[in-house]
Amino acid sequence: MDRLDHLEHLDKQLVDELAQVARETVRDELREQTRRQRRRAMLYAGSGAVALYAGAALALAVGLGLAAGLPDWAAALITAVILGVLAYLLRGAARPARKGPATGAAQEGTPGTPPSGLGMPYPPMPPGLPDTTGTRTPRPDAIDPDQPHHRA
């Protein structure tokens, strides 16, 4: 019996050591992945800042080019309109393509589709729910709130 207690102690010690090694390995792997992702994020941020300045320089060049033949206010207005249209087109390109109706109101109002527009459509609801007595009761959304309703 004493020998089994000794083995039980060794098993617990082995499990603790394995858990410690697994934790350290996972921690080291996560540190390495985080380090790589942090570097990549910093490079993307730098790239975005440089692209912002390049876009500003391009807008300035377009404005100055237009100002050579137009009044300054007209050149600035045309440049602003061009940038606004470009921003609108980029925003539209960033959105995922929609399936189904083009307008949100038609999509929300269509029976059988969930309000969020995601997932499978709801199955059609019967006009009334069967009661235990065999009579049909109206759906809760079909009840007129102005009419008094009594329970028998």
Secondary structure, DSSP 4 states (H G I P E B T S, - for coil): -HHHHHHHHHHHHHHHHHHHHHHHHHHHHHHHHHHHHHHHHHHHHHHHHHHHHHHHHHHHHHHHHHHTTS-HHHHHHHHHHHHHHHHHHHHHHHSPPP-S-SSHHHHHHSTTS-TTS-SSPPPPPPSEEEPTTSPEEEPGGGS-TTS-----
